[in-house]
Amino acid sequence: MSMLTPPGMGGKYRITGDVYPRMRRPHRRRRIILGAAAGAVVLGAAGWGTLQLVDVFTGGDGKTTTAAGKQADCKPAAEATTPPAAAALPKPAQIKVNVYNATPRAGLAKTTADELKKRGFAIGKVGNAPAAYDKKVPGTGILLGAPAATKGSFSVLGTQLKGATTKVDARTTADVDLIIGTAFKTLDPKAAADAALVALNKPKQPLPGRC
């Protein structure tokens, strides 16, 4: 009789051998636990992806994510206490304008020069356009001057005649030519020109800060 057989038991209840039987946990329970864990991981990843998509399409909630994964409040850039200084533009009285007529209509140069003088511009030469431009300006007019005129004089004089094109030449003086073209009718109304001049001198406001 084996040592594993309890006293008083024998026959078909007799246990032979010297090894205890091993009791194993059913594999089904382990598969259930592993499946539940995998499902939780998948659901977590899906939820995070959905949150990111919502953030993209709604513009977020005004917060940014730091390197540690925590959200920090998005604060706008501090507003400047004083607006930035605008680039110094010359005043009309500081711009000497030569007025030339490149059209077949007589008297346009003088009447235009007189109106510009009333609006504060200094007037130089007045007469017919040089041969290089006479009857060769199809638009409303050309503003012609030295390269330095592009930094201010063209912009200020251009408020008086919408649609005028600009061109530079080799002169070294500060005067600017207004060559009247065939499409010219009259200078822009003084009220509109004054408003354009005010807008030109108004400093641009800084853009609001963004995260």
Secondary structure, 3 states (H helix, E strand, C coil): CCCCCCCCCCHHHCCCCCCCCCCCCCHHHHHHHHHHHHHHHHHHHHHHHHHHHHHHHHCCCCEEECCCCCEEECCCCCCCCCCCCCCCCCCHHHCEEEEEECCCCCCHHHHHHHHHHHCCCEEEEEEECCCCCCCCCCCCEEEEECHHHHHCHHHHHHCCCCCCEEEECCCCCCCEEEEECCCCCCCCCHHHHHHHHHHHHCCCCCCCCCC
